[in-house]
Amino acid sequence: MIDVPYDERIPGFVTLVLKQGESHYRDFPWRHTRDPYAVLVSEIMLQQTQVARVLPYWERWLLDFPTLDALAAAPLEAILRAWQGLGYNRRAVALKRLAELLSQQPDGRPAVLPDDDAALRALPGVGPSTAAGVRAFAYGQPSVYLETNVRAVVLHELFADSTEVSDRELLPLLAQAAEFSVASGVEPHVWNCALLDYGAFLKSSRPNPSRRSAHHTRQTRFEGSKRQKRARLLRLVLEVPFVSSEEAARELGGDVEEAIQLLGELQAEGFVVTDGTGWRVN
């Protein structure tokens, strides 16, 4: 994070965001828990996925896999079945690997998520924003939480006339705002909820301010994409105990070479295994 002089707009920015966040507050079940694991699951599910799709999955997931240890002990097949429909299946595999790592306690203690930023970010599938979300929403620690809704708020309020704004320019201001909010007696989860909710309102009520970010990209079309083909093959392997390359090719329209290539990618990422004649879930 680059070091910048204190921005005199920060107090007014914090006051405005808190007011707007209160006006546009959204009530989600994961905002009523301080269980680090439950918060982590919500943060990972919400990556590149709309809230409305996540809601039923989050609740079912915690019924099926209520703890890190339960998730670590569950077979990958059950985990992938529970994830089907959310997309970006790598997230489910990463969650499984994370749980397995944390459940390896030498004294048999229940697995727990660390509250340290570096320790969180060392875990599979946990990046800066996910780590910040866990620290703020579960552990009540001040965190610089930057994701698409937060980015929209900072761009709209502090970079109104700028384009191609880098996150390196946003992060120091978010750090100053987080520090000011804590010094003003605002709980970290309240501050970050306000950022998220105001950002969601901005994106739904006007042209998305995030388009002026240097990091803004349009989501690629899913229909006919490689992502869709991989998802179809994974669904097939979950439905059929043992899938031949020819069966996989028929699922994609008959291209055996493409099917083998995509299944090879799924194998490299830990989804499936093969004995040379067919494929099954790892």
GIPEWO-V911673 format. One line per field, one symbol per residue. phi: phi as a letter, one per 30 degrees, with the letter a starting at -180 (. if undefined). psi: psi as a letter, one per 30 degrees, with the letter a starting at -180 (. if undefined). burial: 1 if it has 9 or more other C-alpha atoms within 8 Angstrom, else 0. A space follows every 50 residues. Layout:
phi = ???
psi = ???
burial = ???
This chain:
phi = .dcbddcddeeddddddddddddcecccdddcbcdedddeeddddddhbd eeddedddddedddbdbedddddddeeddddddejdihdedddddddedd ddddddcidedbddcdeddddddeiccedddddddddccicebcccbddd edddddccbeccbhddddddedddddddddddddicdeddddddeddddd dedccaeedddcddcdbddddddiddeddddddddddddcebcddddddd dcjjddddddddddddddcjdbbbcjcabbdd
psi = kkkllkjffeeeeeeeeeeeeeegkkjleffglgjeeeeeeeeeefjgkk eeeeeeeeeeefeeifleeeeefkkeeeeeeffkffliffeeeeeeeeee effhkfgglkklklgkeeeefflkgjaeeeeeeeeefefhkkkjjjaeee eeeeeeefhegllhklfffeeeeeeeeeeeeefggkkeeeeeeeeeeeee eeffflkjfffgkfgkkkklkejgleeeeeeeeeeeeeekejkleeeeee fggfjeeeeeeeeeeeefggelllgffaklk.
burial = 00000000011011001111100110000000110111111111110010 00111011001100110111110101101100110100101111111111 01101000001100101011100111001111111111110111100011 11111100100000111011111111111111000111101111111111 11100001110111000000000000011111111111000011100111 11001100110110011001111100011110
